[in-house]
């Protein structure tokens, strides 16, 4: 019988969208009337196959496919602080998709953030990252999308609040936050490092989740990869620049590659939005590409302190009461899978002791895992993942706060106590 875990939380969200593709600095395809043309049918088939791989790497299916709907037909609602955006149909349908787009049109969308008619695209489409994608890779993705089944389904109108429904305002946003240009390799770094950088900064658009956004919806570039709460999803994308969160400076490369490729490693497992990234995208990437990404991630400059995070404070006396209560709950509910000493039984049941994701300033992710449970992604390398059941129905807000407090403050962990109010605030949060 499959064992279940009360608190199978670990490094959680390492990257937020997919990435990991071969870096092809130049392409051998010919252009005819702005459309990529391969020399032979064999070349065209190879181009389409490469484009499919790149589309997997960019996790295009995650945004452009509604669960249970036609692939790439769009219509997925994306909640933002400014209203709801709906993803477009990118199948080769002439009326509602990109059937009449040329490869030039497609590259312009990725590279400049402008649609076929020249209109400005909303930055929920990560053109600020996709601008780094090479023309050769853009043409390959275009060729693949032209090969999929066309779907005659109109895109839904955007539902943005005033004044954000005025696209002209995007001119100011672009002036402040967008810098156009393909990725330029760093000649002082290895080919592998440059490949990883290209993947993470380009198709991977990892910074969209792991960099906080400001009130204008723009990235706080001074805190790139320093983590932040994913807007309206109520998951915290941990800092990649601090070893006190998900900084990877002291990780072994194998642990990073295992986590990205399979969703689990000796250091922990992924849940929440990152689990979807691994399931839809990263598990299909080549071993060389995963290793390149890990190589780059390990070199992101580490800072001594994690970023400041808004955190409700609990009095010392009440924190001690929660700690005692949490110990009892942990012993009865959690120790079977995670062990009394918090070391767990990795990779099936990740360790909680000395786990950065447990003791981060933000307690959002551990609270959500206790409330809602979850599974790491099912991957080829981990086809039957062990999951964690939800405890929202069986534990009160104070009981959840107690067990999370215990886990954050025991076995040498240096997290702070969690308030029942924090649990209450997250209890009704969306599960996706």
C-alpha positions as a Markdown table, in Angstrom:
| # | Residue | x | y | z |
|---|---|---|---|---|
| 1 | Unk | 0.0 | 0.0 | 0.0 |
| 2 | Unk | 1.3 | 3.4 | -0.9 |
| 3 | Unk | 2.7 | 5.3 | 2.0 |
| 4 | Unk | 1.5 | 8.9 | 2.5 |
| 5 | Unk | 3.3 | 11.8 | 4.1 |
| 6 | Unk | 1.9 | 14.6 | 6.2 |
| 7 | Unk | 4.6 | 17.1 | 5.3 |
| 8 | Unk | 6.3 | 16.1 | 2.1 |
| 9 | Unk | 7.5 | 19.6 | 1.4 |
| 10 | Unk | 11.0 | 20.5 | 0.3 |
| 11 | Unk | 12.8 | 22.7 | -2.0 |
| 12 | Unk | 9.4 | 23.4 | -3.6 |
| 13 | Unk | 9.5 | 25.9 | -6.5 |
| 14 | Unk | 13.0 | 26.0 | -8.0 |
| 15 | Unk | 11.9 | 27.4 | -11.3 |
| 16 | Unk | 8.6 | 28.7 | -12.4 |
| 17 | Unk | 8.2 | 28.0 | -16.0 |
| 18 | Unk | 10.1 | 25.4 | -18.1 |
| 19 | Unk | 13.5 | 25.8 | -19.6 |
| 20 | Unk | 16.3 | 23.5 | -20.7 |
| 21 | Unk | 16.8 | 23.4 | -24.4 |
| 22 | Unk | 19.9 | 23.0 | -26.7 |
| 23 | Unk | 21.5 | 26.3 | -27.5 |
| 24 | Unk | 21.7 | 26.7 | -31.2 |
| 25 | Unk | 23.4 | 29.9 | -31.9 |
| 26 | Unk | 22.7 | 29.8 | -35.6 |
| 27 | Unk | 20.4 | 27.9 | -37.9 |
| 28 | Unk | 20.7 | 26.3 | -41.3 |
| 29 | Unk | 17.1 | 26.8 | -42.5 |
| 30 | Unk | 16.4 | 29.0 | -45.5 |
| 31 | Unk | 13.8 | 31.8 | -45.4 |
| 32 | Unk | 11.2 | 32.2 | -48.1 |
| 33 | Unk | 8.7 | 35.1 | -47.9 |
| 34 | Unk | 9.4 | 35.3 | -44.1 |
| 35 | Unk | 8.7 | 31.6 | -43.6 |
| 36 | Unk | 11.2 | 29.0 | -42.5 |
| 37 | Unk | 11.8 | 26.5 | -45.3 |
| 38 | Unk | 13.8 | 23.3 | -44.8 |
| 39 | Unk | 15.9 | 22.0 | -47.7 |
| 40 | Unk | 14.3 | 18.6 | -47.8 |
| 41 | Unk | 11.3 | 16.8 | -46.2 |
| 42 | Unk | 13.8 | 15.1 | -43.9 |
| 43 | Unk | 15.1 | 18.5 | -42.8 |
| 44 | Unk | 11.6 | 19.8 | -42.3 |
| 45 | Unk | 10.7 | 16.8 | -40.1 |
| 46 | Unk | 13.8 | 17.4 | -38.1 |
| 47 | Unk | 13.0 | 21.1 | -37.7 |
| 48 | Unk | 9.5 | 20.3 | -36.5 |
| 49 | Unk | 10.8 | 17.7 | -34.0 |
| 50 | Unk | 13.3 | 20.3 | -32.7 |
| 51 | Unk | 10.5 | 22.8 | -32.5 |
| 52 | Unk | 8.4 | 20.4 | -30.5 |
| 53 | Unk | 11.2 | 20.0 | -28.0 |
| 54 | Unk | 11.7 | 23.7 | -27.7 |
| 55 | Unk | 7.9 | 24.2 | -27.2 |
| 56 | Unk | 8.1 | 21.6 | -24.4 |
| 57 | Unk | 11.1 | 23.5 | -23.0 |
| 58 | Unk | 9.1 | 26.7 | -22.9 |
| 59 | Unk | 6.1 | 24.9 | -21.4 |
| 60 | Unk | 3.8 | 26.5 | -24.0 |
| 61 | Unk | 1.1 | 23.9 | -23.3 |
| 62 | Unk | 0.7 | 25.0 | -19.7 |
| 63 | Unk | -0.7 | 28.4 | -20.7 |
| 64 | Unk | -2.2 | 27.8 | -24.1 |
| 65 | Unk | -4.2 | 24.6 | -23.3 |
| 66 | Unk | -7.2 | 24.5 | -21.0 |
| 67 | Unk | -7.4 | 21.3 | -19.0 |
| 68 | Unk | -9.5 | 18.8 | -21.1 |
| 69 | Unk | -9.4 | 21.2 | -24.1 |
| 70 | Unk | -7.7 | 21.1 | -27.5 |
| 71 | Unk | -3.9 | 21.4 | -27.4 |
| 72 | Unk | -2.8 | 25.0 | -27.9 |
| 73 | Unk | -6.3 | 26.3 | -28.5 |
| 74 | Unk | -5.9 | 28.9 | -25.7 |
| 75 | Unk | -8.7 | 30.2 | -23.4 |
| 76 | Unk | -6.9 | 29.6 | -20.1 |
| 77 | Unk | -7.8 | 32.3 | -17.7 |
| 78 | Unk | -4.8 | 34.0 | -16.0 |
| 79 | Unk | -5.7 | 36.0 | -12.9 |
| 80 | Unk | -3.6 | 39.1 | -12.4 |
| 81 | Unk | -3.9 | 42.0 | -10.0 |
| 82 | Unk | -5.2 | 44.0 | -13.0 |
| 83 | Unk | -7.9 | 41.7 | -14.1 |
| 84 | Unk | -8.2 | 38.4 | -16.0 |
| 85 | Unk | -6.3 | 37.7 | -19.2 |
| 86 | Unk | -7.2 | 34.8 | -21.5 |
| 87 | Unk | -4.5 | 33.0 | -23.5 |
| 88 | Unk | -4.8 | 33.0 | -27.3 |
| 89 | Unk | -5.3 | 30.2 | -29.8 |
| 90 | Unk | -1.9 | 29.4 | -31.3 |
| 91 | Unk | -2.9 | 26.5 | -33.5 |
| 92 | Unk | -2.5 | 27.1 | -37.3 |
| 93 | Unk | -6.1 | 28.0 | -37.8 |
| 94 | Unk | -6.4 | 30.7 | -40.4 |
| 95 | Unk | -9.3 | 32.5 | -38.7 |
| 96 | Unk | -8.7 | 32.2 | -35.0 |
| 97 | Unk | -5.1 | 31.0 | -34.7 |
| 98 | Unk | -1.7 | 31.8 | -36.2 |
| 99 | Unk | -2.4 | 30.2 | -39.6 |
| 100 | Unk | -1.8 | 33.4 | -41.4 |
| 101 | Unk | 1.3 | 34.3 | -39.4 |
| 102 | Unk | 4.7 | 34.2 | -41.1 |
| 103 | Unk | 7.8 | 33.2 | -39.2 |
| 104 | Unk | 8.7 | 36.9 | -39.2 |
| 105 | Unk | 5.4 | 37.6 | -37.4 |
| 106 | Unk | 6.1 | 34.9 | -34.9 |
| 107 | Unk | 9.6 | 36.0 | -34.2 |
| 108 | Unk | 8.5 | 39.6 | -33.8 |
| 109 | Unk | 6.0 | 38.5 | -31.1 |
| 110 | Unk | 8.7 | 36.6 | -29.2 |
| 111 | Unk | 11.4 | 39.2 | -29.8 |
| 112 | Unk | 9.6 | 42.5 | -29.5 |
| 113 | Unk | 6.2 | 41.7 | -27.8 |
| 114 | Unk | 4.1 | 42.8 | -30.7 |
| 115 | Unk | 1.4 | 40.9 | -32.4 |
| 116 | Unk | 1.0 | 40.3 | -36.2 |
| 117 | Unk | -0.9 | 43.6 | -36.5 |
| 118 | Unk | 1.7 | 45.5 | -34.5 |
| 119 | Unk | -0.4 | 45.8 | -31.4 |
| 120 | Unk | 1.4 | 45.6 | -28.0 |
| 121 | Unk | 1.2 | 42.3 | -26.2 |
| 122 | Unk | 0.5 | 42.2 | -22.5 |
| 123 | Unk | 3.6 | 41.1 | -20.4 |
| 124 | Unk | 1.7 | 38.1 | -19.0 |
| 125 | Unk | 3.2 | 36.7 | -22.3 |
| 126 | Unk | 6.8 | 36.6 | -21.2 |
| 127 | Unk | 8.3 | 38.4 | -24.2 |
| 128 | Unk | 10.7 | 40.2 | -21.8 |
| 129 | Unk | 12.4 | 36.7 | -21.5 |
| 130 | Unk | 11.5 | 35.4 | -25.0 |
| 131 | Unk | 13.3 | 38.3 | -26.6 |
| 132 | Unk | 16.5 | 36.3 | -25.7 |
| 133 | Unk | 15.5 | 33.4 | -27.9 |
| 134 | Unk | 17.5 | 33.0 | -31.1 |
| 135 | Unk | 15.9 | 33.3 | -34.5 |
| 136 | Unk | 16.7 | 29.7 | -35.3 |
| 137 | Unk | 14.9 | 28.5 | -32.3 |
| 138 | Unk | 12.0 | 30.8 | -32.9 |
| 139 | Unk | 11.7 | 29.4 | -36.5 |
| 140 | Unk | 11.8 | 25.8 | -35.2 |
| 141 | Unk | 8.9 | 26.5 | -32.7 |
| 142 | Unk | 7.0 | 28.2 | -35.5 |
| 143 | Unk | 7.4 | 25.2 | -37.7 |
| 144 | Unk | 6.2 | 22.9 | -35.0 |
| 145 | Unk | 3.1 | 25.0 | -34.2 |
| 146 | Unk | 2.3 | 25.0 | -37.9 |
| 147 | Unk | 2.3 | 21.2 | -37.9 |
| 148 | Unk | -0.3 | 20.7 | -35.1 |
| 149 | Unk | -4.0 | 20.3 | -35.6 |
| 150 | Unk | -5.7 | 23.6 | -36.3 |
| 151 | Unk | -8.6 | 24.4 | -33.9 |
| 152 | Unk | -11.4 | 26.8 | -35.0 |
| 153 | Unk | -11.9 | 28.4 | -31.6 |
| 154 | Unk | -11.9 | 32.2 | -31.1 |
| 155 | Unk | -9.8 | 33.7 | -28.4 |
| 156 | Unk | -11.7 | 35.2 | -25.5 |
| 157 | Unk | -11.6 | 38.9 | -24.9 |
| 158 | Unk | -9.4 | 40.2 | -22.1 |
| 159 | Unk | -11.2 | 41.4 | -18.9 |
| 160 | Unk | -8.9 | 44.0 | -17.5 |
| 161 | Unk | -9.9 | 46.8 | -15.1 |
| 162 | Unk | -9.8 | 50.4 | -16.2 |
| 163 | Unk | -7.3 | 51.9 | -17.0 |
| 164 | Unk | -5.3 | 48.7 | -17.6 |
| 165 | Unk | -7.5 | 47.8 | -20.5 |
| 166 | Unk | -5.8 | 50.6 | -22.5 |
| 167 | Unk | -2.9 | 49.0 | -24.3 |
| 168 | Unk | -1.3 | 52.4 | -24.8 |
| 169 | Unk | -0.3 | 52.2 | -21.2 |
| 170 | Unk | 2.0 | 49.4 | -22.1 |
| 171 | Unk | 4.4 | 51.9 | -23.8 |
| 172 | Unk | 5.3 | 53.2 | -20.3 |
| 173 | Unk | 5.7 | 49.7 | -18.9 |
| 174 | Unk | 8.0 | 48.7 | -21.8 |
| 175 | Unk | 10.1 | 51.8 | -21.4 |
| 176 | Unk | 10.7 | 50.9 | -17.7 |
| 177 | Unk | 11.0 | 47.1 | -17.8 |
| 178 | Unk | 11.7 | 45.8 | -21.3 |
| 179 | Unk | 15.0 | 45.5 | -23.0 |
| 180 | Unk | 14.9 | 43.9 | -26.5 |
| 181 | Unk | 17.7 | 41.6 | -27.6 |
| 182 | Unk | 18.8 | 38.0 | -28.1 |
| 183 | Unk | 21.0 | 36.3 | -25.6 |
| 184 | Unk | 24.7 | 37.1 | -26.0 |
| 185 | Unk | 27.0 | 34.3 | -24.8 |
| 186 | Unk | 29.5 | 35.3 | -22.1 |
| 187 | Unk | 32.9 | 34.5 | -23.6 |
| 188 | Unk | 34.5 | 34.1 | -20.1 |
| 189 | Unk | 32.1 | 31.2 | -19.3 |
| 190 | Unk | 31.9 | 27.7 | -20.5 |
| 191 | Unk | 29.6 | 26.5 | -23.3 |
| 192 | Unk | 27.6 | 24.5 | -20.7 |
| 193 | Unk | 27.2 | 27.6 | -18.5 |
| 194 | Unk | 26.0 | 29.7 | -21.4 |
| 195 | Unk | 23.6 | 27.1 | -22.4 |
| 196 | Unk | 22.1 | 27.0 | -19.0 |
| 197 | Unk | 21.9 | 30.8 | -18.8 |
| 198 | Unk | 20.2 | 30.9 | -22.2 |
| 199 | Unk | 17.6 | 28.4 | -21.1 |
| 200 | Unk | 16.8 | 30.0 | -17.8 |
| 201 | Unk | 16.8 | 33.6 | -19.0 |
| 202 | Unk | 15.1 | 32.9 | -22.3 |
| 203 | Unk | 12.5 | 30.2 | -22.9 |
| 204 | Unk | 12.5 | 29.3 | -19.2 |
| 205 | Unk | 11.4 | 32.7 | -18.1 |
| 206 | Unk | 12.2 | 31.6 | -14.5 |
| 207 | Unk | 12.4 | 35.2 | -13.3 |
| 208 | Unk | 8.7 | 35.7 | -13.8 |
| 209 | Unk | 8.0 | 33.8 | -10.6 |
| 210 | Unk | 11.3 | 34.0 | -8.7 |
| 211 | Unk | 11.5 | 37.8 | -9.0 |
| 212 | Unk | 9.1 | 40.0 | -7.1 |
| 213 | Unk | 6.9 | 42.4 | -9.1 |
| 214 | Unk | 6.1 | 45.9 | -8.1 |
| 215 | Unk | 2.8 | 47.8 | -8.1 |
| 216 | Unk | 3.1 | 48.4 | -11.9 |
| 217 | Unk | 3.4 | 44.7 | -12.6 |
| 218 | Unk | 7.1 | 45.1 | -13.5 |
| 219 | Unk | 10.0 | 43.0 | -12.1 |
| 220 | Unk | 12.1 | 44.4 | -9.3 |
| 221 | Unk | 15.3 | 43.9 | -11.2 |
| 222 | Unk | 17.5 | 44.9 | -8.3 |
| 223 | Unk | 16.2 | 41.7 | -6.6 |
| 224 | Unk | 16.3 | 39.4 | -9.6 |
| 225 | Unk | 15.8 | 35.7 | -8.6 |
| 226 | Unk | 15.4 | 36.8 | -5.0 |
| 227 | Unk | 11.9 | 35.2 | -4.7 |
| 228 | Unk | 8.5 | 36.4 | -4.0 |
| 229 | Unk | 4.8 | 35.5 | -3.7 |
| 230 | Unk | 3.3 | 34.5 | -7.0 |
| 231 | Unk | 0.4 | 37.0 | -7.5 |
| 232 | Unk | -3.0 | 35.5 | -6.8 |
| 233 | Unk | -1.7 | 31.9 | -6.7 |
| 234 | Unk | -0.7 | 32.2 | -3.0 |
| 235 | Unk | 2.5 | 30.1 | -3.5 |
| 236 | Unk | 5.9 | 31.5 | -2.6 |
| 237 | Unk | 8.6 | 31.1 | -5.2 |
| 238 | Unk | 11.7 | 30.9 | -3.0 |
| 239 | Unk | 14.8 | 33.0 | -3.5 |
| 240 | Unk | 17.5 | 31.5 | -5.7 |
| 241 | Unk | 20.0 | 34.0 | -4.4 |
| 242 | Unk | 20.0 | 33.0 | -0.7 |
| 243 | Unk | 21.1 | 29.7 | 0.8 |
| 244 | Unk | 18.5 | 30.4 | 3.5 |
| 245 | Unk | 15.8 | 29.7 | 1.0 |
| 246 | Unk | 16.3 | 27.9 | -2.3 |
| 247 | Unk | 19.8 | 29.1 | -3.1 |
| 248 | Unk | 21.7 | 26.2 | -4.6 |
| 249 | Unk | 25.3 | 27.2 | -3.8 |
| 250 | Unk | 25.7 | 24.3 | -1.4 |
| 251 | Unk | 23.7 | 21.8 | -3.4 |
| 252 | Unk | 25.3 | 18.9 | -5.3 |
| 253 | Unk | 24.8 | 19.2 | -9.0 |
| 254 | Unk | 23.2 | 15.7 | -9.0 |
| 255 | Unk | 20.6 | 16.8 | -6.5 |
| 256 | Unk | 19.6 | 19.8 | -8.6 |
| 257 | Unk | 19.4 | 17.8 | -11.8 |
| 258 | Unk | 17.4 | 15.0 | -10.1 |
| 259 | Unk | 14.9 | 17.6 | -8.7 |
| 260 | Unk | 14.5 | 19.3 | -12.1 |
| 261 | Unk | 14.3 | 16.0 | -14.1 |
| 262 | Unk | 12.2 | 13.8 | -11.8 |
| 263 | Unk | 10.7 | 16.2 | -9.2 |
| 264 | Unk | 12.4 | 14.5 | -6.3 |
| 265 | Unk | 16.0 | 14.3 | -4.9 |
| 266 | Unk | 17.8 | 13.6 | -1.8 |
| 267 | Unk | 17.4 | 17.2 | -0.8 |
| 268 | Unk | 13.6 | 17.4 | -1.3 |
| 269 | Unk | 10.7 | 17.4 | -3.8 |
| 270 | Unk | 8.7 | 19.9 | -5.8 |
| 271 | Unk | 5.1 | 20.8 | -5.2 |
| 272 | Unk | 2.6 | 23.4 | -6.3 |
| 273 | Unk | 3.3 | 25.3 | -9.6 |
| 274 | Unk | 6.8 | 23.8 | -9.9 |
| 275 | Unk | 5.4 | 20.3 | -10.0 |
| 276 | Unk | 3.4 | 21.3 | -13.1 |
| 277 | Unk | 6.6 | 22.6 | -14.7 |
| 278 | Unk | 8.4 | 19.4 | -14.1 |
| 279 | Unk | 5.5 | 17.3 | -15.3 |
| 280 | Unk | 4.7 | 19.3 | -18.5 |
| 281 | Unk | 8.2 | 20.2 | -19.4 |
| 282 | Unk | 11.4 | 19.4 | -17.5 |
| 283 | Unk | 11.1 | 15.7 | -17.4 |
| 284 | Unk | 11.2 | 15.7 | -21.2 |
| 285 | Unk | 14.5 | 17.6 | -21.5 |
| 286 | Unk | 17.8 | 16.0 | -22.2 |
| 287 | Unk | 20.2 | 15.1 | -19.5 |
| 288 | Unk | 22.7 | 17.5 | -20.9 |
| 289 | Unk | 20.2 | 20.4 | -20.9 |
| 290 | Unk | 19.2 | 19.7 | -17.3 |
| 291 | Unk | 22.8 | 19.6 | -16.2 |
| 292 | Unk | 23.5 | 22.9 | -18.1 |
| 293 | Unk | 20.7 | 24.5 | -16.2 |
| 294 | Unk | 22.0 | 23.2 | -12.9 |
| 295 | Unk | 25.4 | 24.5 | -13.7 |
| 296 | Unk | 24.1 | 28.0 | -14.2 |
| 297 | Unk | 21.8 | 27.9 | -11.1 |
| 298 | Unk | 24.8 | 27.0 | -8.9 |
| 299 | Unk | 26.6 | 30.2 | -10.0 |
| 300 | Unk | 23.8 | 32.7 | -9.3 |
| 301 | Unk | 25.5 | 35.0 | -6.8 |
| 302 | Unk | 24.4 | 34.2 | -3.3 |
| 303 | Unk | 23.6 | 36.8 | -0.6 |
| 304 | Unk | 24.1 | 36.4 | 3.1 |
| 305 | Unk | 20.5 | 37.3 | 3.9 |
| 306 | Unk | 17.2 | 36.2 | 2.4 |
| 307 | Unk | 14.9 | 39.0 | 1.1 |
| 308 | Unk | 12.6 | 40.7 | 3.6 |
| 309 | Unk | 9.1 | 39.1 | 3.6 |
| 310 | Unk | 6.0 | 40.4 | 5.3 |
| 311 | Unk | 5.4 | 38.0 | 8.2 |
| 312 | Unk | 2.8 | 38.2 | 11.0 |
| 313 | Unk | 4.6 | 38.1 | 14.3 |
| 314 | Unk | 3.5 | 35.7 | 17.1 |
| 315 | Unk | 4.3 | 36.5 | 20.8 |
| 316 | Unk | 7.0 | 34.5 | 22.4 |
| 317 | Unk | 4.7 | 33.0 | 24.9 |
| 318 | Unk | 2.1 | 31.9 | 22.3 |
| 319 | Unk | 4.9 | 30.7 | 20.1 |
| 320 | Unk | 6.0 | 28.3 | 22.9 |
| 321 | Unk | 2.5 | 27.1 | 23.3 |
| 322 | Unk | 2.2 | 26.3 | 19.6 |
| 323 | Unk | 5.6 | 24.6 | 19.7 |
| 324 | Unk | 4.4 | 22.2 | 22.4 |
| 325 | Unk | 1.1 | 21.5 | 20.7 |
| 326 | Unk | 2.9 | 21.0 | 17.4 |
| 327 | Unk | 5.2 | 18.4 | 18.8 |
| 328 | Unk | 2.2 | 16.2 | 19.8 |
| 329 | Unk | 0.6 | 16.6 | 16.4 |
| 330 | Unk | 3.9 | 15.9 | 14.6 |
| 331 | Unk | 4.5 | 12.7 | 16.6 |
| 332 | Unk | 1.0 | 11.4 | 15.9 |
| 333 | Unk | 0.6 | 12.5 | 12.3 |
| 334 | Unk | 4.0 | 13.2 | 10.7 |
| 335 | Unk | 6.8 | 11.1 | 12.3 |
| 336 | Unk | 5.9 | 7.9 | 10.5 |
| 337 | Unk | 7.0 | 9.3 | 7.2 |
| 338 | Unk | 9.4 | 12.1 | 8.2 |
| 339 | Unk | 10.9 | 10.4 | 11.3 |
| 340 | Unk | 11.1 | 11.7 | 14.8 |
| 341 | Unk | 14.4 | 13.4 | 14.0 |
| 342 | Unk | 13.0 | 15.1 | 10.9 |
| 343 | Unk | 15.4 | 13.4 | 8.5 |
| 344 | Unk | 12.7 | 11.7 | 6.6 |
| 345 | Unk | 13.3 | 8.8 | 4.1 |
| 346 | Unk | 14.4 | 10.6 | 0.9 |
| 347 | Unk | 13.6 | 10.7 | -1.9 |
| 348 | Unk | 10.1 | 9.4 | -1.2 |
| 349 | Unk | 9.7 | 11.4 | 2.0 |
| 350 | Unk | 11.9 | 14.5 | 2.0 |
| 351 | Unk | 13.8 | 15.7 | 5.1 |
| 352 | Unk | 12.3 | 18.5 | 7.1 |
| 353 | Unk | 15.4 | 19.1 | 9.3 |
| 354 | Unk | 17.8 | 21.7 | 7.8 |
| 355 | Unk | 15.4 | 22.2 | 4.9 |
| 356 | Unk | 15.6 | 25.8 | 3.6 |
| 357 | Unk | 12.1 | 25.8 | 2.3 |
| 358 | Unk | 10.7 | 25.0 | 5.8 |
| 359 | Unk | 12.5 | 27.8 | 7.6 |
| 360 | Unk | 12.2 | 30.6 | 5.0 |
| 361 | Unk | 10.9 | 34.0 | 6.3 |
| 362 | Unk | 7.7 | 33.2 | 4.3 |
| 363 | Unk | 5.7 | 30.3 | 5.7 |
| 364 | Unk | 3.2 | 30.2 | 2.8 |
| 365 | Unk | 4.4 | 27.0 | 1.3 |
| 366 | Unk | 4.5 | 24.8 | 4.4 |
| 367 | Unk | 1.1 | 26.1 | 5.5 |
| 368 | Unk | -0.4 | 25.3 | 2.1 |
| 369 | Unk | 1.1 | 21.8 | 2.0 |
| 370 | Unk | -0.4 | 21.0 | 5.4 |
| 371 | Unk | -3.8 | 22.4 | 4.4 |
| 372 | Unk | -4.0 | 21.2 | 0.9 |
| 373 | Unk | -1.5 | 18.3 | 0.6 |
| 374 | Unk | -0.2 | 17.4 | -2.9 |
| 375 | Unk | 2.0 | 15.2 | -4.9 |
| 376 | Unk | 5.3 | 15.7 | -6.6 |
| 377 | Unk | 4.9 | 15.3 | -10.4 |
| 378 | Unk | 4.7 | 11.8 | -12.0 |
| 379 | Unk | 7.7 | 11.5 | -14.2 |
| 380 | Unk | 9.6 | 8.8 | -15.9 |
| 381 | Unk | 12.2 | 8.9 | -13.2 |
| 382 | Unk | 9.6 | 8.9 | -10.4 |
| 383 | Unk | 6.5 | 7.3 | -11.9 |
| 384 | Unk | 4.6 | 6.6 | -8.6 |
| 385 | Unk | 5.4 | 9.6 | -6.4 |
| 386 | Unk | 4.5 | 9.4 | -2.7 |
| 387 | Unk | 2.0 | 12.2 | -1.8 |
| 388 | Unk | 0.8 | 14.1 | 1.2 |
| 389 | Unk | -2.9 | 14.1 | 2.1 |
| 390 | Unk | -4.7 | 17.4 | 2.9 |
| 391 | Unk | -5.4 | 18.2 | 6.5 |
| 392 | Unk | -7.6 | 21.2 | 6.1 |
| 393 | Unk | -10.7 | 19.3 | 7.2 |
| 394 | Unk | -9.1 | 17.5 | 10.2 |
| 395 | Unk | -6.9 | 20.2 | 11.7 |
| 396 | Unk | -8.0 | 23.6 | 13.0 |
| 397 | Unk | -6.2 | 26.8 | 12.1 |
| 398 | Unk | -4.3 | 26.7 | 15.4 |
| 399 | Unk | -3.4 | 23.1 | 15.0 |
| 400 | Unk | -1.9 | 23.7 | 11.5 |
| 401 | Unk | -0.1 | 26.7 | 12.9 |
| 402 | Unk | 1.2 | 24.6 | 15.7 |
| 403 | Unk | 2.6 | 21.8 | 13.6 |
| 404 | Unk | 4.2 | 24.2 | 11.1 |
| 405 | Unk | 5.7 | 26.1 | 14.0 |
| 406 | Unk | 7.2 | 22.9 | 15.4 |
| 407 | Unk | 8.7 | 21.9 | 12.1 |
| 408 | Unk | 10.1 | 25.4 | 11.5 |
| 409 | Unk | 11.8 | 25.6 | 14.9 |
| 410 | Unk | 13.0 | 22.1 | 15.6 |
| 411 | Unk | 16.1 | 20.0 | 14.7 |
| 412 | Unk | 18.2 | 23.2 | 14.3 |
| 413 | Unk | 15.7 | 24.9 | 12.0 |
| 414 | Unk | 15.6 | 28.7 | 12.5 |
| 415 | Unk | 12.1 | 29.5 | 11.3 |
| 416 | Unk | 9.7 | 31.7 | 13.2 |
| 417 | Unk | 6.4 | 30.8 | 14.8 |
| 418 | Unk | 3.3 | 30.8 | 12.6 |
| 419 | Unk | 0.1 | 32.6 | 13.5 |
| 420 | Unk | -3.3 | 30.9 | 13.2 |
| 421 | Unk | -4.3 | 34.0 | 11.3 |
| 422 | Unk | -1.8 | 33.2 | 8.6 |
| 423 | Unk | -3.4 | 29.8 | 8.3 |
| 424 | Unk | -6.9 | 31.3 | 8.1 |
| 425 | Unk | -5.8 | 33.7 | 5.3 |
| 426 | Unk | -4.5 | 30.8 | 3.2 |
| 427 | Unk | -7.3 | 28.3 | 4.0 |
| 428 | Unk | -9.5 | 29.7 | 1.2 |
| 429 | Unk | -6.6 | 30.3 | -1.2 |
| 430 | Unk | -7.0 | 28.8 | -4.8 |
| 431 | Unk | -5.4 | 25.4 | -5.1 |
| 432 | Unk | -3.7 | 26.0 | -8.5 |
